[in-house]
Amino acid sequence: MENAACVVNIGPQGIRKRMRFGVVALFVCLAAGVVMIAFGVTRPWRLLLVLPLASAASGIFQARAKT
């Protein structure tokens, strides 16, 4: 089985857009997590941060892979 090559399919503007989204979403999630911990929010509610964190990671990974 051959290794699949990743084909670049977005331009520089798309890369910047995805990276900006990922970094901003990451910082928003981190800030929300700190606020939730500071106010004593229970763990199940803090677990909801997984969804926006996954979106942030997706944006950063897409920008790095240029896909």
Secondary structure, DSSP 4 states (H G I P E B T S, - for coil): -PPPPPPP-S-HHHHHHHHHHHHHHHHHHHHHHHHHHHTT--HHHHGGGHHHHHHHHHHHHHHHHT-
